[in-house]
Amino acid sequence: MEKEEKIKVGISIGDLNGIGSEIVLKTFLDKRMLEICTPILFASSKVISFYKKSLKLNIQTQGINEPSKALHGKFNVCNIWKEEVTISYGKPSKEAGKYAFLSLEKATEALKNKEIDVLVTAPINKDNIQSEEFTFPGHTEYLESQLEGESLMILMTDELRVGLITGHIPISKVAETITPELIQKKVNIMYKSLVEDFGIDRPKIAVLGLNPHCGDHGVIGTEDDEIIRPTLEEFLNDGKLVYGPYAADSFFGSGTYKEFDAVLAMYHDQGLAPFKTIAFGNGVNYTAGLSEIRTSPDHGTAYNIAGKGLGDESSFKEALFQAINIHRTREEYKTLTKNVLKVKKTS
């Protein structure tokens, strides 16, 4: 019975020529990992055998043909292709992109069909994965197209969570994209995730300003005073602890972020540059707001060290732990709120 309760963690292999496979296999060199979850890697036993030999990794793997055949206590490789594939460490190629998408596609199907409980994705190359089937800036947008809900990218550690009001868009389009409706949507997704995925009863959220010094009362831009500030005041009026806008240049360096459960940045690098400075290598990318759970490490394909045995699995392992923790917290929340007693009105 205990084995059946283990969480099934689906894993997409990422770019075949990067460090994805290395960090996945290194994570499960520690056999204790198999005691807390059942991994299912969507790839090919032939490719995994190549990695094990090339990287001198002594790990036993179990080949299966469909996720439902996964064995508890084993590192399962779900064979989704049979042909030979050429691995060229450190070199981006369309072939590597093709199989990265195939792995992601099959893992996402398994997630939608409840054959796995959570998904942890190894890094892709956002250029060579592009095809007629994959026309997205990254994992987040693809998963949003496949799953229910609206996504919010959150980079996180145990002490810091940074979400993005705008994601993978050109910096030239950020200001025109930020509207009261978008801010409201992203704050609400963050708030709901903090309650349901992290078990925080009354989340406290900080929102960063768009312009330097939050516009200095209109001297360096009007968006902070005309769009952001009034929108945030509405949340406070509704009893939600949402504060800002805060000047981004001093917010992280002063340690102000430690006073909040989460931070929302206006654009990608405003939030992720300081996050990766503080927590690079230990952070996790979590796609909040969707019907299913997906996490990934906070780094890319690292072509420069691929095949050299230098890949650090710390971030991938943390992504796996976080996916499991979020799954358990979300299930607990569902249980606690499923049969809430309704008080009948009396005349």
N, C-alpha and C positions, 0 to 999 in steps of 0.2 A: 504493500500500500504506500509505503514511504517513497518508493521509487517512482510511482505514478504521479506523485505530487511535485516532482522536480520540474522546474521551469525549463521549457524547451527554448533554447536560444538559437535562432536562425542567424547565420553569418554570411554576408555576401563578400566575395573574395577581393573585390576592388581591382585595381590595375595590376595585371599579371607581372609587369616589369618593375613594379615598385616594391615597397617593403610590406605591403598588406599581408601577404601569405606568411611572411616571416614572423610578424608580430602576433598573428593569430596562433600559429603553431607554438611559438614560445610561451604564450599565455597558458597553454594546456600541457606544457612540460611538467608543470606542477599538478600532479594527479589529484590533489585535493580539490582542484577546480571542478572535477567531475562529480564531486560530492554535493555541490551546490546547484548544478545545472546540467542539462543534457545539450551539448553543442551539436548543431547540424550545419556544416559548411557546404554551401551550394557551389560546386566546382566539378572536379574530375579527379578520380583516384590516381590517374597517370600523372597529372600535373602536381598533385600533392607529393607523390613519390619522388618526383624530380626535385622539389624543394627540400624534402627531408634529406636526400642524398647530397644535394649541392651545399646546403647549409649545415650539414652534419647534425641534424636534429633527431634525437632518439625518441620518437613518439609513435605509439601504436594508433593506427586509424582503422575505422570500420567502414567499408564501402556499402552504400545502400542505394536503391533505385528510386525511392520516394520517401518523403519526410515521415510518413506514418510508420515506416519500418525502423525508425531510429531506436537504438538500444541505449538504455540508461547505463551509465558507468563507462561508456565508450565515446571516443571522439569520432562522430559520424561524418562521413563525406558523402553527400547526396550527389550522385553522378548525373549531371545534366548535359554532358556531352561526352562522346567516346573517342573522337578523333584526336590525333596528335597535335599539340600546340607548341610552337617555338617560343621559348622564354628568352628574352634578351634584356637582361638586367640593366636598368638605368636608361633605357631607350623607349621613348613614347612611340606607339605604333597603333594603326587602326585595328589591327588584329587584337591587341590587348584591350582596346576600347570595346570591341565587339563582345568579348567574353566577360568583361566587367559588367556590361549591360545585361547580358544573358543571366549572369549570376544574380544581379539585383532584381531582374524581372521575375525569376523563379522564386527567389526568397520573398518578394513582395506578394506573389500569388499565394504562397504558403501562409503568410501572415494574414491575408484576407480570408483564407479558408480555415483559419484557426488550427492549422497543422503545426505552427510554432506559436509561442506566446509573445515573444519580443524579437526585434531585429536589431543586430549590431552590424554596421557597415564598415568595411575597410576602405581606405582612401581610393578615390577615382581620379583620373585626369579629366578635367571638365572639358578639354578640347577634343581628345581622341575618342571620347565616348559618344560624341555627337553623331546622330544618324537620322534616318527617316523616323525611327521609332523613339529616339531620345533627342528631344529638342529643348532641353531644360538647362538652366544655369547650374544646377547641382542636384544633389539628393533631395533636398528639402522640397523643391518645387515639383519634382517627379512624384514623390510620395504624396504630396497634397493632391495631385491629379488622380491618384489611385485609391486614396482612402477618404473616409468621411471627415469633415471638419475643415477648419482653416488653420494654417500652420503659423508657428512662431519659432524662429531659431533662437535657442538659448544655449550659450556657452556657460559651463558651470563647473564649480568644484563644491566641496562641502561648505565653503565659506563665502562663495561669490557666485551669483547668477546674473548674467548679462543677456538681455534680449534685445532684438532689433525692431524698430518701427519700420524701417525699410531694409531690404536684404540685398540681393545681388542685382543692383541696378547702378548705372553710371552715376558718378558724383554730380554730374551736370543736371540730373533729373531729380535729385533728392528734394530740394525745396518745393518744387511744384507738385511733388507726390504727397507731401505731408499735408493732410487735411484733418479737421476735427474728427471726421468719421473713421479715418485710418488710426488715429491715436486711440480713440475709444475702443476700436476693435482689438488692437494689440494689447492695450492695458487689460481689457476684459479676459483675453486669452491667458495672459500672464497670471492674473488674479485667480482664475479658475484652476490653472495648473498648480499654482502654489497650494491651493486648498486640497485639490483632489489627488495630485501626484506626489506632493511633498508633505502633506498632513499639517499645514500651517493654518490655524483657525482664522486669524486676522492678519493677513499679509500686509507688510509695509513696503511700498514700492517707490523708488526714486526715478524720475524721468529727467533726462539731460536736455539742455537747450540745443537749438540748432546753430545759432550764430555765436561767434566769440563773445564771451561775457554776457550771453543771453541777449545780445543785441544792444546792450547799454542804453536801454530806453529808446530804442529806435535809431540810434546813431549808426549802428552796424547791422541794420536789418530789423524788420518789423514782425517777422513771423512769430518770435517768442511771445511778444505782447499781444498780438492780434489773434493767433491761432492756438498756441500751446498752452499758455497760462490760463485762459478762460476755460479751455477743455478740462484741464486738471482740476480747476475749482469746482466743476460739476461733480467730479468724483468725491471730493471732500464733502460737498453738500449732501451727497447720498450716503455718507458715512464710511466710505472706503478710504483707507490710509494711503493715498497717492499724492506724492509731493513733487514740487519742481516748478518751473525748469531750473536745473542746476547748471552752472557753468562747467563745461566738460573738462577744461584744462586743469582745474585744481581738484576735481571731485575724487579722483582715484588716488592721486599722490598724497592728499591730506588724510586719507583713510576714511572719508565720509561714507564710502560704500559699505563699511562694516556696520553702519547703523540701520541697514535695510535688508529685507529678505531677497530683494531682486532690484535690478537696475534696467531701465529701458533706454537704449541709445537711439539717436535719430537715424544714424546710418552705419553701415558695416564697420569701417575702420575706426569710427569714433568709439565704438564699444569694444571691438575685438583687438585693437592695438594695445590698449591698456590691459585687457584681460590676459592676452598672451604674454605680456611683459611680467605680469604678476604670477601666472599659473601655467606657462607653456610646458607641455610634456605631462602634465597631470590633469589637464582639463578634459571636459567631455562636451560634445555637441549633442544637444537633445532637441528633437523636433516636437515641440509641444503643440497642443491644440487639435491633434488628430485622434481618430478612433483607436489607433494602435500605437505601440511604443517603438520608437527607433532612436538609437544613440550611435555615436561614432567617436573615434579619437579626435583630438583637436589639431591634428597635423595632416599634411598631405602625403603624396606618394614617396617623397624623399629619394628621388632617383639617384642622387649623388652618393648614397650609401647602400643602394639596393644590391643584394647579392654578396655583401661583404660581412654579413653576420653582425652588423652594428646596430640594427634596428632595436629600439627600446619599446618594449611592450606595455609600459606603465599606463599610458593613456588608453590603449585598447582595453586593458584589463579593468581600468576604472570605468570605462564605458559599459563594459559587461556588468559590473557590479551595480552601476546606476540603473541600468535597464531592469535588472532583477528587483532592485529596491523600489523603483517607480511602479513596476507591475504589482508588487505586493501591497504598496500603499494605495494604489488605485482600486485593487480588489477589496481591500479593507474598507475603503470609503464607500464602495458600492454596497457592501454588506451592512454597514452602519446606517446608510440612508435608505435602504430598500424597504424596510418595514417600520418606518417612523410612524408612531401612533398619531392619528389625526384627532384633534380635539373637536368634538361636535358642538356646534353653537346651540345655546339654550335660549329659549325665548323668555 
